[in-house]
Amino acid sequence: PRKHHVPDILSIAAEQMLASAKWKTVSWRSGTKGRLKARFAALRVRTADGPPQRIWDKGQQHLPGDEAWLIGEQRASG
């Protein structure tokens, strides 16, 4: 058996994961300039917070940690 575990999936930045997510527009109340609204996306992810390990030529990668929700918000301008 291996002495150290090796991650089998490369780490991906949060921005990259949210780029392919389904976004939904949500409006929650009226403000001084009208309805407050923004676009939101939510993904279930496994954080890469374990100890770092080198994967061949890919550099340092972290072992998978616990599952968590990744929430993205895109606010309307103004």
mmCIF file of the N, C-alpha and C atoms, coordinates in Angstrom:
data_MODEL
# 
_entry.id   MODEL 
# 
loop_
_atom_site.group_PDB 
_atom_site.id 
_atom_site.type_symbol 
_atom_site.label_atom_id 
_atom_site.label_alt_id 
_atom_site.label_comp_id 
_atom_site.label_asym_id 
_atom_site.label_entity_id 
_atom_site.label_seq_id 
_atom_site.pdbx_PDB_ins_code 
_atom_site.Cartn_x 
_atom_site.Cartn_y 
_atom_site.Cartn_z 
_atom_site.occupancy 
_atom_site.B_iso_or_equiv 
_atom_site.pdbx_formal_charge 
_atom_site.auth_seq_id 
_atom_site.auth_comp_id 
_atom_site.auth_asym_id 
_atom_site.auth_atom_id 
_atom_site.pdbx_PDB_model_num 
ATOM 1   N N  . PRO A 1 1  ? 0.820   -1.202 0.000   1.00 0.00 ? 1  PRO A N  1 
ATOM 2   C CA . PRO A 1 1  ? 0.000   0.000  0.000   1.00 0.00 ? 1  PRO A CA 1 
ATOM 3   C C  . PRO A 1 1  ? 0.858   1.258  0.000   1.00 0.00 ? 1  PRO A C  1 
ATOM 4   N N  . ARG A 1 2  ? 0.275   2.333  -0.524  1.00 0.00 ? 2  ARG A N  1 
ATOM 5   C CA . ARG A 1 2  ? 0.982   3.620  -0.571  1.00 0.00 ? 2  ARG A CA 1 
ATOM 6   C C  . ARG A 1 2  ? 1.145   4.176  0.832   1.00 0.00 ? 2  ARG A C  1 
ATOM 7   N N  . LYS A 1 3  ? 2.255   4.874  1.032   1.00 0.00 ? 3  LYS A N  1 
ATOM 8   C CA . LYS A 1 3  ? 2.494   5.523  2.319   1.00 0.00 ? 3  LYS A CA 1 
ATOM 9   C C  . LYS A 1 3  ? 1.609   6.764  2.462   1.00 0.00 ? 3  LYS A C  1 
ATOM 10  N N  . HIS A 1 4  ? 1.434   7.513  1.363   1.00 0.00 ? 4  HIS A N  1 
ATOM 11  C CA . HIS A 1 4  ? 0.624   8.725  1.369   1.00 0.00 ? 4  HIS A CA 1 
ATOM 12  C C  . HIS A 1 4  ? -0.450  8.615  0.292   1.00 0.00 ? 4  HIS A C  1 
ATOM 13  N N  . HIS A 1 5  ? -1.635  9.117  0.596   1.00 0.00 ? 5  HIS A N  1 
ATOM 14  C CA . HIS A 1 5  ? -2.706  9.151  -0.400  1.00 0.00 ? 5  HIS A CA 1 
ATOM 15  C C  . HIS A 1 5  ? -2.356  10.160 -1.485  1.00 0.00 ? 5  HIS A C  1 
ATOM 16  N N  . VAL A 1 6  ? -2.850  9.916  -2.696  1.00 0.00 ? 6  VAL A N  1 
ATOM 17  C CA . VAL A 1 6  ? -2.629  10.827 -3.813  1.00 0.00 ? 6  VAL A CA 1 
ATOM 18  C C  . VAL A 1 6  ? -3.992  11.295 -4.316  1.00 0.00 ? 6  VAL A C  1 
ATOM 19  N N  . PRO A 1 7  ? -4.208  12.620 -4.427  1.00 0.00 ? 7  PRO A N  1 
ATOM 20  C CA . PRO A 1 7  ? -5.480  13.109 -4.955  1.00 0.00 ? 7  PRO A CA 1 
ATOM 21  C C  . PRO A 1 7  ? -5.690  12.615 -6.383  1.00 0.00 ? 7  PRO A C  1 
ATOM 22  N N  . ASP A 1 8  ? -6.916  12.213 -6.717  1.00 0.00 ? 8  ASP A N  1 
ATOM 23  C CA . ASP A 1 8  ? -7.184  11.719 -8.065  1.00 0.00 ? 8  ASP A CA 1 
ATOM 24  C C  . ASP A 1 8  ? -7.893  12.747 -8.935  1.00 0.00 ? 8  ASP A C  1 
ATOM 25  N N  . ILE A 1 9  ? -8.238  13.908 -8.372  1.00 0.00 ? 9  ILE A N  1 
ATOM 26  C CA . ILE A 1 9  ? -8.891  14.975 -9.125  1.00 0.00 ? 9  ILE A CA 1 
ATOM 27  C C  . ILE A 1 9  ? -8.129  16.265 -8.877  1.00 0.00 ? 9  ILE A C  1 
ATOM 28  N N  . LEU A 1 10 ? -7.874  17.017 -9.938  1.00 0.00 ? 10 LEU A N  1 
ATOM 29  C CA . LEU A 1 10 ? -7.178  18.283 -9.781  1.00 0.00 ? 10 LEU A CA 1 
ATOM 30  C C  . LEU A 1 10 ? -8.068  19.315 -9.107  1.00 0.00 ? 10 LEU A C  1 
ATOM 31  N N  . SER A 1 11 ? -7.456  20.192 -8.321  1.00 0.00 ? 11 SER A N  1 
ATOM 32  C CA . SER A 1 11 ? -8.200  21.275 -7.679  1.00 0.00 ? 11 SER A CA 1 
ATOM 33  C C  . SER A 1 11 ? -8.717  22.240 -8.739  1.00 0.00 ? 11 SER A C  1 
ATOM 34  N N  . ILE A 1 12 ? -9.916  22.765 -8.532  1.00 0.00 ? 12 ILE A N  1 
ATOM 35  C CA . ILE A 1 12 ? -10.541 23.707 -9.462  1.00 0.00 ? 12 ILE A CA 1 
ATOM 36  C C  . ILE A 1 12 ? -10.916 24.957 -8.678  1.00 0.00 ? 12 ILE A C  1 
ATOM 37  N N  . ALA A 1 13 ? -10.635 26.119 -9.240  1.00 0.00 ? 13 ALA A N  1 
ATOM 38  C CA . ALA A 1 13 ? -10.970 27.384 -8.579  1.00 0.00 ? 13 ALA A CA 1 
ATOM 39  C C  . ALA A 1 13 ? -12.483 27.555 -8.498  1.00 0.00 ? 13 ALA A C  1 
ATOM 40  N N  . ALA A 1 14 ? -12.945 28.241 -7.463  1.00 0.00 ? 14 ALA A N  1 
ATOM 41  C CA . ALA A 1 14 ? -14.380 28.470 -7.268  1.00 0.00 ? 14 ALA A CA 1 
ATOM 42  C C  . ALA A 1 14 ? -14.987 29.209 -8.456  1.00 0.00 ? 14 ALA A C  1 
ATOM 43  N N  . GLU A 1 15 ? -14.284 30.209 -8.976  1.00 0.00 ? 15 GLU A N  1 
ATOM 44  C CA . GLU A 1 15 ? -14.793 30.975 -10.121 1.00 0.00 ? 15 GLU A CA 1 
ATOM 45  C C  . GLU A 1 15 ? -15.007 30.079 -11.333 1.00 0.00 ? 15 GLU A C  1 
ATOM 46  N N  . GLN A 1 16 ? -14.107 29.123 -11.528 1.00 0.00 ? 16 GLN A N  1 
ATOM 47  C CA . GLN A 1 16 ? -14.210 28.203 -12.662 1.00 0.00 ? 16 GLN A CA 1 
ATOM 48  C C  . GLN A 1 16 ? -15.413 27.266 -12.489 1.00 0.00 ? 16 GLN A C  1 
ATOM 49  N N  . MET A 1 17 ? -15.658 26.818 -11.275 1.00 0.00 ? 17 MET A N  1 
ATOM 50  C CA . MET A 1 17 ? -16.803 25.936 -11.032 1.00 0.00 ? 17 MET A CA 1 
ATOM 51  C C  . MET A 1 17 ? -18.121 26.681 -11.231 1.00 0.00 ? 17 MET A C  1 
ATOM 52  N N  . LEU A 1 18 ? -18.181 27.930 -10.760 1.00 0.00 ? 18 LEU A N  1 
ATOM 53  C CA . LEU A 1 18 ? -19.416 28.708 -10.873 1.00 0.00 ? 18 LEU A CA 1 
ATOM 54  C C  . LEU A 1 18 ? -19.694 29.157 -12.302 1.00 0.00 ? 18 LEU A C  1 
ATOM 55  N N  . ALA A 1 19 ? -18.666 29.188 -13.149 1.00 0.00 ? 19 ALA A N  1 
ATOM 56  C CA . ALA A 1 19 ? -18.860 29.613 -14.540 1.00 0.00 ? 19 ALA A CA 1 
ATOM 57  C C  . ALA A 1 19 ? -19.837 28.689 -15.270 1.00 0.00 ? 19 ALA A C  1 
ATOM 58  N N  . SER A 1 20 ? -19.844 27.412 -14.917 1.00 0.00 ? 20 SER A N  1 
ATOM 59  C CA . SER A 1 20 ? -20.730 26.460 -15.593 1.00 0.00 ? 20 SER A CA 1 
ATOM 60  C C  . SER A 1 20 ? -22.004 26.168 -14.787 1.00 0.00 ? 20 SER A C  1 
ATOM 61  N N  . ALA A 1 21 ? -22.211 26.874 -13.685 1.00 0.00 ? 21 ALA A N  1 
ATOM 62  C CA . ALA A 1 21 ? -23.385 26.638 -12.835 1.00 0.00 ? 21 ALA A CA 1 
ATOM 63  C C  . ALA A 1 21 ? -24.634 27.289 -13.422 1.00 0.00 ? 21 ALA A C  1 
ATOM 64  N N  . LYS A 1 22 ? -25.789 26.809 -12.990 1.00 0.00 ? 22 LYS A N  1 
ATOM 65  C CA . LYS A 1 22 ? -27.062 27.406 -13.389 1.00 0.00 ? 22 LYS A CA 1 
ATOM 66  C C  . LYS A 1 22 ? -27.365 28.554 -12.421 1.00 0.00 ? 22 LYS A C  1 
ATOM 67  N N  . TRP A 1 23 ? -27.531 29.756 -12.960 1.00 0.00 ? 23 TRP A N  1 
ATOM 68  C CA . TRP A 1 23 ? -27.778 30.952 -12.154 1.00 0.00 ? 23 TRP A CA 1 
ATOM 69  C C  . TRP A 1 23 ? -29.267 31.276 -12.152 1.00 0.00 ? 23 TRP A C  1 
ATOM 70  N N  . LYS A 1 24 ? -29.768 31.737 -11.011 1.00 0.00 ? 24 LYS A N  1 
ATOM 71  C CA . LYS A 1 24 ? -31.182 32.085 -10.868 1.00 0.00 ? 24 LYS A CA 1 
ATOM 72  C C  . LYS A 1 24 ? -31.291 33.499 -10.306 1.00 0.00 ? 24 LYS A C  1 
ATOM 73  N N  . THR A 1 25 ? -32.163 34.315 -10.903 1.00 0.00 ? 25 THR A N  1 
ATOM 74  C CA . THR A 1 25 ? -32.392 35.672 -10.417 1.00 0.00 ? 25 THR A CA 1 
ATOM 75  C C  . THR A 1 25 ? -33.364 35.628 -9.243  1.00 0.00 ? 25 THR A C  1 
ATOM 76  N N  . VAL A 1 26 ? -32.974 36.294 -8.152  1.00 0.00 ? 26 VAL A N  1 
ATOM 77  C CA . VAL A 1 26 ? -33.788 36.335 -6.938  1.00 0.00 ? 26 VAL A CA 1 
ATOM 78  C C  . VAL A 1 26 ? -34.023 37.790 -6.561  1.00 0.00 ? 26 VAL A C  1 
ATOM 79  N N  . SER A 1 27 ? -35.264 38.128 -6.247  1.00 0.00 ? 27 SER A N  1 
ATOM 80  C CA . SER A 1 27 ? -35.632 39.463 -5.776  1.00 0.00 ? 27 SER A CA 1 
ATOM 81  C C  . SER A 1 27 ? -36.167 39.305 -4.362  1.00 0.00 ? 27 SER A C  1 
ATOM 82  N N  . TRP A 1 28 ? -35.676 40.120 -3.411  1.00 0.00 ? 28 TRP A N  1 
ATOM 83  C CA . TRP A 1 28 ? -36.078 39.893 -2.031  1.00 0.00 ? 28 TRP A CA 1 
ATOM 84  C C  . TRP A 1 28 ? -36.791 41.052 -1.347  1.00 0.00 ? 28 TRP A C  1 
ATOM 85  N N  . ARG A 1 29 ? -36.648 42.293 -1.786  1.00 0.00 ? 29 ARG A N  1 
ATOM 86  C CA . ARG A 1 29 ? -37.420 43.384 -1.186  1.00 0.00 ? 29 ARG A CA 1 
ATOM 87  C C  . ARG A 1 29 ? -37.251 44.643 -2.016  1.00 0.00 ? 29 ARG A C  1 
ATOM 88  N N  . SER A 1 30 ? -38.063 45.647 -1.699  1.00 0.00 ? 30 SER A N  1 
ATOM 89  C CA . SER A 1 30 ? -37.958 46.938 -2.374  1.00 0.00 ? 30 SER A CA 1 
ATOM 90  C C  . SER A 1 30 ? -37.003 47.838 -1.606  1.00 0.00 ? 30 SER A C  1 
ATOM 91  N N  . GLY A 1 31 ? -36.115 48.480 -2.343  1.00 0.00 ? 31 GLY A N  1 
ATOM 92  C CA . GLY A 1 31 ? -35.200 49.444 -1.756  1.00 0.00 ? 31 GLY A CA 1 
ATOM 93  C C  . GLY A 1 31 ? -35.550 50.836 -2.244  1.00 0.00 ? 31 GLY A C  1 
ATOM 94  N N  . THR A 1 32 ? -34.672 51.802 -2.009  1.00 0.00 ? 32 THR A N  1 
ATOM 95  C CA . THR A 1 32 ? -34.935 53.182 -2.425  1.00 0.00 ? 32 THR A CA 1 
ATOM 96  C C  . THR A 1 32 ? -34.901 53.339 -3.939  1.00 0.00 ? 32 THR A C  1 
ATOM 97  N N  . LYS A 1 33 ? -34.238 52.415 -4.636  1.00 0.00 ? 33 LYS A N  1 
ATOM 98  C CA . LYS A 1 33 ? -34.150 52.480 -6.101  1.00 0.00 ? 33 LYS A CA 1 
ATOM 99  C C  . LYS A 1 33 ? -34.963 51.372 -6.765  1.00 0.00 ? 33 LYS A C  1 
ATOM 100 N N  . GLY A 1 34 ? -35.922 50.806 -6.051  1.00 0.00 ? 34 GLY A N  1 
ATOM 101 C CA . GLY A 1 34 ? -36.741 49.743 -6.626  1.00 0.00 ? 34 GLY A CA 1 
ATOM 102 C C  . GLY A 1 34 ? -36.422 48.392 -6.003  1.00 0.00 ? 34 GLY A C  1 
ATOM 103 N N  . ARG A 1 35 ? -36.846 47.325 -6.678  1.00 0.00 ? 35 ARG A N  1 
ATOM 104 C CA . ARG A 1 35 ? -36.640 45.965 -6.177  1.00 0.00 ? 35 ARG A CA 1 
ATOM 105 C C  . ARG A 1 35 ? -35.154 45.650 -6.092  1.00 0.00 ? 35 ARG A C  1 
ATOM 106 N N  . LEU A 1 36 ? -34.756 45.016 -4.989  1.00 0.00 ? 36 LEU A N  1 
ATOM 107 C CA . LEU A 1 36 ? -33.387 44.535 -4.841  1.00 0.00 ? 36 LEU A CA 1 
ATOM 108 C C  . LEU A 1 36 ? -33.339 43.129 -5.416  1.00 0.00 ? 36 LEU A C  1 
ATOM 109 N N  . LYS A 1 37 ? -32.412 42.897 -6.315  1.00 0.00 ? 37 LYS A N  1 
ATOM 110 C CA . LYS A 1 37 ? -32.305 41.576 -6.916  1.00 0.00 ? 37 LYS A CA 1 
ATOM 111 C C  . LYS A 1 37 ? -30.862 41.301 -7.296  1.00 0.00 ? 37 LYS A C  1 
ATOM 112 N N  . ALA A 1 38 ? -30.559 40.024 -7.401  1.00 0.00 ? 38 ALA A N  1 
ATOM 113 C CA . ALA A 1 38 ? -29.233 39.563 -7.804  1.00 0.00 ? 38 ALA A CA 1 
ATOM 114 C C  . ALA A 1 38 ? -29.388 38.151 -8.359  1.00 0.00 ? 38 ALA A C  1 
ATOM 115 N N  . ARG A 1 39 ? -28.351 37.680 -8.999  1.00 0.00 ? 39 ARG A N  1 
ATOM 116 C CA . ARG A 1 39 ? -28.343 36.310 -9.518  1.00 0.00 ? 39 ARG A CA 1 
ATOM 117 C C  . ARG A 1 39 ? -27.506 35.452 -8.580  1.00 0.00 ? 39 ARG A C  1 
ATOM 118 N N  . PHE A 1 40 ? -27.997 34.239 -8.302  1.00 0.00 ? 40 PHE A N  1 
ATOM 119 C CA . PHE A 1 40 ? -27.315 33.340 -7.382  1.00 0.00 ? 40 PHE A CA 1 
ATOM 120 C C  . PHE A 1 40 ? -27.143 31.965 -8.016  1.00 0.00 ? 40 PHE A C  1 
ATOM 121 N N  . ALA A 1 41 ? -26.084 31.283 -7.604  1.00 0.00 ? 41 ALA A N  1 
ATOM 122 C CA . ALA A 1 41 ? -25.853 29.892 -7.988  1.00 0.00 ? 41 ALA A CA 1 
ATOM 123 C C  . ALA A 1 41 ? -25.364 29.155 -6.748  1.00 0.00 ? 41 ALA A C  1 
ATOM 124 N N  . ALA A 1 42 ? -25.733 27.896 -6.620  1.00 0.00 ? 42 ALA A N  1 
ATOM 125 C CA . ALA A 1 42 ? -25.300 27.079 -5.488  1.00 0.00 ? 42 ALA A CA 1 
ATOM 126 C C  . ALA A 1 42 ? -24.861 25.716 -6.010  1.00 0.00 ? 42 ALA A C  1 
ATOM 127 N N  . LEU A 1 43 ? -23.703 25.281 -5.564  1.00 0.00 ? 43 LEU A N  1 
ATOM 128 C CA . LEU A 1 43 ? -23.164 23.976 -5.943  1.00 0.00 ? 43 LEU A CA 1 
ATOM 129 C C  . LEU A 1 43 ? -22.683 23.249 -4.698  1.00 0.00 ? 43 LEU A C  1 
ATOM 130 N N  . ARG A 1 44 ? -22.875 21.958 -4.657  1.00 0.00 ? 44 ARG A N  1 
ATOM 131 C CA . ARG A 1 44 ? -22.328 21.142 -3.572  1.00 0.00 ? 44 ARG A CA 1 
ATOM 132 C C  . ARG A 1 44 ? -20.923 20.742 -4.005  1.00 0.00 ? 44 ARG A C  1 
ATOM 133 N N  . VAL A 1 45 ? -19.919 21.065 -3.195  1.00 0.00 ? 45 VAL A N  1 
ATOM 134 C CA . VAL A 1 45 ? -18.525 20.797 -3.547  1.00 0.00 ? 45 VAL A CA 1 
ATOM 135 C C  . VAL A 1 45 ? -17.829 20.073 -2.402  1.00 0.00 ? 45 VAL A C  1 
ATOM 136 N N  . ARG A 1 46 ? -16.697 19.521 -2.710  1.00 0.00 ? 46 ARG A N  1 
ATOM 137 C CA . ARG A 1 46 ? -15.834 18.924 -1.694  1.00 0.00 ? 46 ARG A CA 1 
ATOM 138 C C  . ARG A 1 46 ? -14.588 19.795 -1.627  1.00 0.00 ? 46 ARG A C  1 
ATOM 139 N N  . THR A 1 47 ? -14.377 20.421 -0.486  1.00 0.00 ? 47 THR A N  1 
ATOM 140 C CA . THR A 1 47 ? -13.255 21.350 -0.344  1.00 0.00 ? 47 THR A CA 1 
ATOM 141 C C  . THR A 1 47 ? -11.924 20.607 -0.404  1.00 0.00 ? 47 THR A C  1 
ATOM 142 N N  . ALA A 1 48 ? -10.922 21.295 -0.914  1.00 0.00 ? 48 ALA A N  1 
ATOM 143 C CA . ALA A 1 48 ? -9.572  20.724 -1.000  1.00 0.00 ? 48 ALA A CA 1 
ATOM 144 C C  . ALA A 1 48 ? -8.753  21.279 0.157   1.00 0.00 ? 48 ALA A C  1 
ATOM 145 N N  . ASP A 1 49 ? -9.074  20.818 1.377   1.00 0.00 ? 49 ASP A N  1 
ATOM 146 C CA . ASP A 1 49 ? -8.388  21.359 2.546   1.00 0.00 ? 49 ASP A CA 1 
ATOM 147 C C  . ASP A 1 49 ? -7.522  20.331 3.263   1.00 0.00 ? 49 ASP A C  1 
ATOM 148 N N  . GLY A 1 50 ? -7.316  19.200 2.629   1.00 0.00 ? 50 GLY A N  1 
ATOM 149 C CA . GLY A 1 50 ? -6.447  18.193 3.223   1.00 0.00 ? 50 GLY A CA 1 
ATOM 150 C C  . GLY A 1 50 ? -4.984  18.564 3.022   1.00 0.00 ? 50 GLY A C  1 
ATOM 151 N N  . PRO A 1 51 ? -4.081  17.711 3.466   1.00 0.00 ? 51 PRO A N  1 
ATOM 152 C CA . PRO A 1 51 ? -2.658  18.014 3.292   1.00 0.00 ? 51 PRO A CA 1 
ATOM 153 C C  . PRO A 1 51 ? -2.271  18.013 1.814   1.00 0.00 ? 51 PRO A C  1 
ATOM 154 N N  . PRO A 1 52 ? -1.354  18.902 1.417   1.00 0.00 ? 52 PRO A N  1 
ATOM 155 C CA . PRO A 1 52 ? -0.962  18.954 0.003   1.00 0.00 ? 52 PRO A CA 1 
ATOM 156 C C  . PRO A 1 52 ? -0.119  17.745 -0.398  1.00 0.00 ? 52 PRO A C  1 
ATOM 157 N N  . GLN A 1 53 ? -0.330  17.297 -1.614  1.00 0.00 ? 53 GLN A N  1 
ATOM 158 C CA . GLN A 1 53 ? 0.454   16.211 -2.202  1.00 0.00 ? 53 GLN A CA 1 
ATOM 159 C C  . GLN A 1 53 ? 0.821   16.608 -3.620  1.00 0.00 ? 53 GLN A C  1 
ATOM 160 N N  . ARG A 1 54 ? 1.986   16.205 -4.067  1.00 0.00 ? 54 ARG A N  1 
ATOM 161 C CA . ARG A 1 54 ? 2.414   16.522 -5.428  1.00 0.00 ? 54 ARG A CA 1 
ATOM 162 C C  . ARG A 1 54 ? 1.850   15.470 -6.378  1.00 0.00 ? 54 ARG A C  1 
ATOM 163 N N  . ILE A 1 55 ? 1.216   15.914 -7.470  1.00 0.00 ? 55 ILE A N  1 
ATOM 164 C CA . ILE A 1 55 ? 0.711   15.004 -8.503  1.00 0.00 ? 55 ILE A CA 1 
ATOM 165 C C  . ILE A 1 55 ? 1.574   15.197 -9.737  1.00 0.00 ? 55 ILE A C  1 
ATOM 166 N N  . TRP A 1 56 ? 2.457   14.304 -9.963  1.00 0.00 ? 56 TRP A N  1 
ATOM 167 C CA . TRP A 1 56 ? 3.341   14.302 -11.115 1.00 0.00 ? 56 TRP A CA 1 
ATOM 168 C C  . TRP A 1 56 ? 3.739   15.712 -11.521 1.00 0.00 ? 56 TRP A C  1 
ATOM 169 N N  . ASP A 1 57 ? 3.344   16.168 -12.715 1.00 0.00 ? 57 ASP A N  1 
ATOM 170 C CA . ASP A 1 57 ? 3.732   17.507 -13.181 1.00 0.00 ? 57 ASP A CA 1 
ATOM 171 C C  . ASP A 1 57 ? 2.655   18.552 -12.889 1.00 0.00 ? 57 ASP A C  1 
ATOM 172 N N  . LYS A 1 58 ? 1.648   18.221 -12.114 1.00 0.00 ? 58 LYS A N  1 
ATOM 173 C CA . LYS A 1 58 ? 0.538   19.141 -11.836 1.00 0.00 ? 58 LYS A CA 1 
ATOM 174 C C  . LYS A 1 58 ? 0.797   20.032 -10.622 1.00 0.00 ? 58 LYS A C  1 
ATOM 175 N N  . GLY A 1 59 ? 1.874   19.842 -9.928  1.00 0.00 ? 59 GLY A N  1 
ATOM 176 C CA . GLY A 1 59 ? 2.176   20.660 -8.758  1.00 0.00 ? 59 GLY A CA 1 
ATOM 177 C C  . GLY A 1 59 ? 1.459   20.158 -7.519  1.00 0.00 ? 59 GLY A C  1 
ATOM 178 N N  . GLN A 1 60 ? 1.456   20.992 -6.497  1.00 0.00 ? 60 GLN A N  1 
ATOM 179 C CA . GLN A 1 60 ? 0.839   20.625 -5.224  1.00 0.00 ? 60 GLN A CA 1 
ATOM 180 C C  . GLN A 1 60 ? -0.683  20.630 -5.341  1.00 0.00 ? 60 GLN A C  1 
ATOM 181 N N  . GLN A 1 61 ? -1.302  19.564 -4.924  1.00 0.00 ? 61 GLN A N  1 
ATOM 182 C CA . GLN A 1 61 ? -2.755  19.439 -4.889  1.00 0.00 ? 61 GLN A CA 1 
ATOM 183 C C  . GLN A 1 61 ? -3.138  19.004 -3.480  1.00 0.00 ? 61 GLN A C  1 
ATOM 184 N N  . HIS A 1 62 ? -4.310  19.425 -3.028  1.00 0.00 ? 62 HIS A N  1 
ATOM 185 C CA . HIS A 1 62 ? -4.768  19.057 -1.690  1.00 0.00 ? 62 HIS A CA 1 
ATOM 186 C C  . HIS A 1 62 ? -5.717  17.874 -1.762  1.00 0.00 ? 62 HIS A C  1 
ATOM 187 N N  . LEU A 1 63 ? -5.654  17.038 -0.754  1.00 0.00 ? 63 LEU A N  1 
ATOM 188 C CA . LEU A 1 63 ? -6.588  15.925 -0.661  1.00 0.00 ? 63 LEU A CA 1 
ATOM 189 C C  . LEU A 1 63 ? -7.984  16.470 -0.373  1.00 0.00 ? 63 LEU A C  1 
ATOM 190 N N  . PRO A 1 64 ? -9.029  15.762 -0.800  1.00 0.00 ? 64 PRO A N  1 
ATOM 191 C CA . PRO A 1 64 ? -10.384 16.261 -0.573  1.00 0.00 ? 64 PRO A CA 1 
ATOM 192 C C  . PRO A 1 64 ? -10.735 16.296 0.908   1.00 0.00 ? 64 PRO A C  1 
ATOM 193 N N  . GLY A 1 65 ? -11.516 17.310 1.260   1.00 0.00 ? 65 GLY A N  1 
ATOM 194 C CA . GLY A 1 65 ? -11.982 17.463 2.638   1.00 0.00 ? 65 GLY A CA 1 
ATOM 195 C C  . GLY A 1 65 ? -13.476 17.215 2.710   1.00 0.00 ? 65 GLY A C  1 
ATOM 196 N N  . ASP A 1 66 ? -14.150 17.976 3.537   1.00 0.00 ? 66 ASP A N  1 
ATOM 197 C CA . ASP A 1 66 ? -15.590 17.817 3.743   1.00 0.00 ? 66 ASP A CA 1 
ATOM 198 C C  . ASP A 1 66 ? -16.393 18.452 2.613   1.00 0.00 ? 66 ASP A C  1 
ATOM 199 N N  . GLU A 1 67 ? -17.648 18.001 2.484   1.00 0.00 ? 67 GLU A N  1 
ATOM 200 C CA . GLU A 1 67 ? -18.560 18.625 1.528   1.00 0.00 ? 67 GLU A CA 1 
ATOM 201 C C  . GLU A 1 67 ? -19.075 19.936 2.100   1.00 0.00 ? 67 GLU A C  1 
ATOM 202 N N  . ALA A 1 68 ? -19.325 20.895 1.206   1.00 0.00 ? 68 ALA A N  1 
ATOM 203 C CA . ALA A 1 68 ? -19.838 22.204 1.611   1.00 0.00 ? 68 ALA A CA 1 
ATOM 204 C C  . ALA A 1 68 ? -20.612 22.800 0.441   1.00 0.00 ? 68 ALA A C  1 
ATOM 205 N N  . TRP A 1 69 ? -21.373 23.855 0.720   1.00 0.00 ? 69 TRP A N  1 
ATOM 206 C CA . TRP A 1 69 ? -22.079 24.580 -0.330  1.00 0.00 ? 69 TRP A CA 1 
ATOM 207 C C  . TRP A 1 69 ? -21.201 25.714 -0.819  1.00 0.00 ? 69 TRP A C  1 
ATOM 208 N N  . LEU A 1 70 ? -21.064 25.844 -2.126  1.00 0.00 ? 70 LEU A N  1 
ATOM 209 C CA . LEU A 1 70 ? -20.388 26.976 -2.754  1.00 0.00 ? 70 LEU A CA 1 
ATOM 210 C C  . LEU A 1 70 ? -21.494 27.868 -3.308  1.00 0.00 ? 70 LEU A C  1 
ATOM 211 N N  . ILE A 1 71 ? -21.588 29.087 -2.790  1.00 0.00 ? 71 ILE A N  1 
ATOM 212 C CA . ILE A 1 71 ? -22.635 30.030 -3.188  1.00 0.00 ? 71 ILE A CA 1 
ATOM 213 C C  . ILE A 1 71 ? -21.997 31.176 -3.952  1.00 0.00 ? 71 ILE A C  1 
ATOM 214 N N  . GLY A 1 72 ? -22.540 31.476 -5.125  1.00 0.00 ? 72 GLY A N  1 
ATOM 215 C CA . GLY A 1 72 ? -22.062 32.602 -5.920  1.00 0.00 ? 72 GLY A CA 1 
ATOM 216 C C  . GLY A 1 72 ? -23.159 33.644 -6.063  1.00 0.00 ? 72 GLY A C  1 
ATOM 217 N N  . GLU A 1 73 ? -22.764 34.916 -6.076  1.00 0.00 ? 73 GLU A N  1 
ATOM 218 C CA . GLU A 1 73 ? -23.723 36.011 -6.237  1.00 0.00 ? 73 GLU A CA 1 
ATOM 219 C C  . GLU A 1 73 ? -23.209 36.967 -7.294  1.00 0.00 ? 73 GLU A C  1 
ATOM 220 N N  . GLN A 1 74 ? -24.072 37.327 -8.233  1.00 0.00 ? 74 GLN A N  1 
ATOM 221 C CA . GLN A 1 74 ? -23.773 38.347 -9.242  1.00 0.00 ? 74 GLN A CA 1 
ATOM 222 C C  . GLN A 1 74 ? -24.779 39.465 -9.040  1.00 0.00 ? 74 GLN A C  1 
ATOM 223 N N  . ARG A 1 75 ? -24.299 40.596 -8.540  1.00 0.00 ? 75 ARG A N  1 
ATOM 224 C CA . ARG A 1 75 ? -25.203 41.721 -8.272  1.00 0.00 ? 75 ARG A CA 1 
ATOM 225 C C  . ARG A 1 75 ? -25.451 42.517 -9.538  1.00 0.00 ? 75 ARG A C  1 
ATOM 226 N N  . ALA A 1 76 ? -26.646 43.064 -9.623  1.00 0.00 ? 76 ALA A N  1 
ATOM 227 C CA . ALA A 1 76 ? -26.977 43.949 -10.737 1.00 0.00 ? 76 ALA A CA 1 
ATOM 228 C C  . ALA A 1 76 ? -26.246 45.269 -10.526 1.00 0.00 ? 76 ALA A C  1 
ATOM 229 N N  . SER A 1 77 ? -25.837 45.906 -11.600 1.00 0.00 ? 77 SER A N  1 
ATOM 230 C CA . SER A 1 77 ? -25.146 47.188 -11.464 1.00 0.00 ? 77 SER A CA 1 
ATOM 231 C C  . SER A 1 77 ? -26.119 48.253 -10.986 1.00 0.00 ? 77 SER A C  1 
ATOM 232 N N  . GLY A 1 78 ? -25.596 49.237 -10.276 1.00 0.00 ? 78 GLY A N  1 
ATOM 233 C CA . GLY A 1 78 ? -26.450 50.313 -9.782  1.00 0.00 ? 78 GLY A CA 1 
ATOM 234 C C  . GLY A 1 78 ? -26.544 50.224 -8.357  1.00 0.00 ? 78 GLY A C  1 
# 
